[in-house]
Amino acid sequence: MPWDPYLESLTFRRVRYRYRGCSLEFDLSQALFSSAGVDTGTQLLLGLLDEHLDRRSYGRVVDVGCGTGTLGIAIAGSSGIGLEAVDRDALAVAFTERNARVNGIEPAQVRPALAPPACSGAGLSAGPDLVVCNLPAKAGEPVLRMLISRMSRLAMQSGGACAVVIVTPLSELLADELRSLRVEVTAERRTVNHVAAVFREAVLCEPREEPELSAFFRGICEFEGPRRPYRLQSVYNLPEFDGLSYRTAVAFGLLRGRRITGSVLLYGCGQGHLLVGLSQTVKRDATLVVTDRDLLALEITAFNAERCGRAGVATRVVPGIAAVCGAADPGSIDLLVVNDDPVSGSSWNDAVRDSADTLLTPGGHLLLVSRSTPVTRFERTAGDRLRLTEDRRMHGYRAALFRRKD
């Protein structure tokens, strides 16, 4: 893949982990959860599953919120079963695919998704599923309940089981949801910091209505845009749910008073603030393409764009800035907006510059929104083809507009 060198630059370290007699290796990243090693919650759940895996056979393991894939790959690699994994972060999907290959698990079905599927499709083999998840502590109660319910339904339909781990302060939420689902808890283990449980749905219950995006909804607030106020629906797990950050404010300051024509591609959309701000400054016939590694950010941005009267915005999920070049034709973008912070040690400067070189029309612009230090470092290495024309700074953040020379 063309962005593999960038993925390599995001690898913080490779760690070895032994599980059920199987020696495994994992590439970890500071851009994803648990970059120092296999986290303690995953280790607790794997320890609980050790005996359980000897008592039952499964056709595949489904890892929900896979991150770098440590949980699902450890089970699949030590048990010789198929692997399916989902995560809302396309970079996590890329690292899980990478780690699956490193450990000889092919093919692995890994894809971006907000939640596991509501029903079981064709498995990798004939047996039932084991659905596992290291439940994200900051996801919000409605999201956690939706994930647990979806996992239970998926496992029940294939005759399998679920195994989850959650931080101790949220153990009562887990217990309450398992009671409401009327599941049978077959094994449990606790530490000071985590609770792990294996469970099966004991009775066939009526399916719940579980819309994916609305489970993430947090609230609606009014914000001040570059030209006029706007109302925006926010979601859990993304910043700027009740106020604009300095980075968005400084970007709005640069956009204020400008009139943008032509095609626009945005990388890094968050709740959708920057897309709404761009919508206020571009002509109605302008083409808008939004890209992000976070599928939730793309979904809520498209939702908010439609609420603000900008329907039909194209969205593309990509694993990082280096993959943005595949989201539009070369030389077709008049304004490329990169709203992103580099990961320490990554080739971020090269990726931003290459994206601008590939996508921008002659005379097109790059709007870079980040912390001040990365923007300054980029400016020093931007080369002769990108010339700084305007910039704004605010409390450690900077929005800089570069023009590509004809």
N, C-alpha and C positions, 0 to 999 in steps of 0.2 A: 504494500500500500504506500502511496506517495508520502503520507505523513508519518511513516514508521520512524524516521530519524528523530522527529519531534517527540514521538512516544518514548523513544529510547532516552531522550534528554530529560523526560519527566520521571524516569525510574530512579528512585532514591537509593534503594538497596535491594539485593536478592538475599532472601533468608531461607534456611532449610528448616523443615518441620517433619517430624516423624509421627505417623498416625496408623495404628493397627498394623504395625510391621512394615508399612510402606513409607519410603523416603520421598519427600516432596520438596519442591522449590517454588518460591513465590517472588515475583518482582513487585515491589511496593513503591508507592508514590506519595510525596508530600501533598499532592493535589487531591488525595483520597483518604478515607478513614483508615487509621491505624497504619502509619508509615514506618513505625519502628519494628514491628513484628506482628505475629498472630495475636490478636487482642484477647484479653482474658475472658470476655463473654463468649466468644467463639470457642475457646479452649474448654470452657465449662460445658457448653452444649455438646461438643464432640466427645467429651468424657462421658456424658450421660448416654450418648448414643452408642458408645462402644459395645456394650453387651446387647443392646436392642438390635443392632445390625446383624448380630449372629443368630437372633431368634426369628427374624423375618427376612424374606428376600424381596427386593424391589427391582423394578425395571428401569427406573430412572430416579434421580434426585432433582428437584426443582428448587433452585436457590433464589429466594425473593430478596431484592435489595442486595445484590451479590457483591458490590464493592470490587475488590481485587480478586474475588472468587475463592478465597481461602476455605470457606465453609463447604460449599458445594463440591469443590475440587478434591478436598480431603476425603469426603464421603465417596465420591465417584471413583477417585483413584485407588482407594483402599478396598473398594468393594467390587470393582469391575462392572459398574453399571453406567448407564447413560447420564449425561448432564444437560440440564436446561437451566438457564438463568435469566433473570430480568432485573433491570435497574433503570431508574429514570435518568441517570447520568450516562451519557454516551461514552465518556472517558472510562468509567467503571466497566462498561461493556467491553471496550477495547482491551483493558487490562485483564479482564476475566478470560477473554479469548486468547490473549497472549499467554497467560499462565496455564490455561488448559493445554495449549500446544507444548509448552515447556514440560508438562507432566504426562505427555503422551495420550491425552484424552481428545480424540477426534472421531467423528465430528461432534462438536458441542454446539447446541442451539442456544445462542445468547442474543438478546435483543433489548432495545430500550422499551420501557413500559412503565406507566405510573403504578400499576398493581399487577398481581398475577391474573391470568385469565379466569373468567367466571366459570368455565367448564374445561374439562380435560380433552385435549385433542389427541391425535395419534402419538403414542409414546415412541421412545427410541427402541424399546423392547416390550415384550408382552406383559411384564409384571406390573403391579400397582406402583403408585408414586409415593415417595417420601418428600414432603414439602417442608423446607427449612427456612428460617429467617432469624437474623440478629436484628430484632425490632429497633428501629431508629428512635432514640429517646426524645428527640426534638420534633418529631413529626406532627404532634398534636393529637388529642384524644380521638376525634372523628376519623382521622387517617389510620391510626393504630387499630381501631375497631374494624374499619373496613378491610385492612390487610389481614387481620386474624380470621375474619369471617370468610373472605375470599379463599384463603389458604385452606380452611376447613372444608369448604365446599368442593374445592379442586381435589383434595386428597380423598374425600368420601366418594366422589364419583368414580375414582379409579381403584377403590378398595385399599387405599393406603393410609398414611398417618402424617401428622404434622409434628414438627419439633421447633420450638422457639426459645430464644433467650431475651430477657429484658432487664433493664436496670431495676434494682430493688425498690426505689421510690415509686415505680409504676407497676409493681407486682399486683396491687389490688385491682388496677384497671384490667390486667390480664386475667385475674381470677374471676372478676365480674363478667367479662366477655365470654369466658369459657363456660360459666354457669348459664348465661343466656343462650349459648349455642347448644347446651345440653350434651357436651362432649364427655368422653371418658378419658381422664388423665391416667396414663399407664406408667409414667415415671416422672420423677421430679428431683431436682437438685438445687440447693441454695448455697450462696456465699454471702458475705457482707454486702457485696456490690451488685450481684446478679441473681436472677432466678431463671432456671431452665426447666422446660416441661415438654414431654411428649404426649400427644393426645390423639384420639380418634373420635369421629362423630358417632355417637351411640345410636341415635335415631335419625331417620330421614325427616328433616324439617322443611317447611316451605321456604323457597328461595327468597332472600331479601332484595329489596330494591337498593342497589348500591352503585349509584353513579360515581364515576371515578373523580372527575374534576371538582364537583361540588363538595366532596368530602374534605377537600383541602381549603375550602373557603374560610377566610378569617373575618373579614369585614369590609365595609365600603367607606372610604374617606374622600374628602375633597383636597385637591392639591393645586398649586399655582404653576401653570405651564409657561412656556416662553411667550405666548401671546394672550392666553386667557385661562381661567381656572378649569379644572376637569375633575370628574369623579371616577374613582378606580376601585375595582374589586381586588382585594389582596388575598394572598394564600399563606398558610403556614409554611415554614421552612425557607422562606425567601425574605431578604431584608426590605426595608422601606415600606412596611405595611401600614404605618400611620404617619409618616413624615418623610420628606425627601432627604437623602444623604447629601453631603457636601459634593460628592462626585457628580451626582445628577444635577445639583444646583449650578455647579460651574459649567456643565455642558449646556444647560438651559440658557445660562448667561451668554455663552458664545453663539447659540442659535438665535437668540432674541434679536429681531431686526433684520435677519437674513431671509431671503426667499430662495428656496432650493428647487432646482428643476432637474429633470432626468430621473435616472434610476438610482435607488438607494439600497445598500445592503448593510444591515446591522448585525454585528456579532456581540452578544452579551446583553440580553434584554431584561433579565430580572422580572419584576412584577409587570413590566410593560411601560414604565414611566417614559423611558427614552423614546420608545416607538410612538407614544402619544404625543410627545414633544415634537418629534420629527413630523408627525402628521399635521401639526399646526403650522409648520414652516415650509412644507413642500406643496407643489401644485397638485390639484385633485387628480390629474392624469398621470402623476408620477408612479413608477413601479417601486413597491416596497417589498424587500425580502428580509426575513428575520432568521438568524441562525443562533444556535446556542448548544452547549453540551448537555444542558438540563432540559429534559422533556417537559417538566412541570412549568419552567419559565416560558417555554414556547407556547404551551397550551393556555396559560393565563394571559400571556401577551396577546395572542390571537383573540381571546375572549374580550379583553379590554379594548382592543382596536375596534372590534365590531360595535361595542357599546358606545364608543366615541365617534361612530360614523365612518370608520375606515374598514369596511368589510373587504374580504378577498386578499388579505395580506398573506403572501407565501411564507411558509415556515419550513426550515430544514434543520434536523438534529445532526450535529457534527461532534466528533470527540474532542475538538480543540481548535484554536485559531489556525493551526497549520492545515486543517482540512477545509477551511472556508473556501479555498479556490475551487472546489468541486461544486459549490452551491450556485454558481452563475457562470455564464460563458466568459472566456477571457476577453478583456478589453470592453466589457459591457456595462460597467458600473461607474456612475458619475460621482457618487459620494459613498465611500466605505467608512463606516463608523465601527471602531473597535473599542468596546467598553469592557476592559479586562485588566487583570493584574497578573504579572508573570509569577510562575512558580520558581523558587530558588533553584538555580543551576540549569534551568531549561533554556532552549534556544529560541526564546520568545521574540527577541529583537529580529532575528532572521525570519521567523514565521510571519510577523507583522509586515515586514518589508517585502517579503516574497508575495504575500497576499495582495498588497497594494500594487506591486509591479505587474502581477498577473491580471488583476481584475479591473483596474482603473482605466478609463478612457484617457487619451491625451488631454491634459488640462483638468482632469478629474481631481477630486480632493479626498484626503484621508483625515478623518476626525478621530484622534486618539484620546481616550478618556481613561485615566488611571491615576495612581499615586504620582506625586511630582517627580520622585527620583527615577522610576522607570521611564517616564516620558522624556526626561532630560537625557538619560542614557540612550534612548532611541534616537533623539534628535542628533546626538553626536555621531551615530553610526548610520543615519538614514541614507547617506550617499548623495550624489549630485542630482538624482532624479526627483527627489522630494524636497521642496522648499517650504520652510515655515512661513505662514502668512499671518497668523493670528493665534493668540493663546490667552487663556484666563487661568487664574490660580485662586484657590480658596482652601485654607486650613489643611495643607498637605496634599491636596488634589489638584490636578491640572487637566485642562482640555486644550489640545493643540490641534490647529488646522494646518495641514500640509497640502501643497498643490503639486501635482505631478507635472513636470515640465513636458511641453509638447515634443 
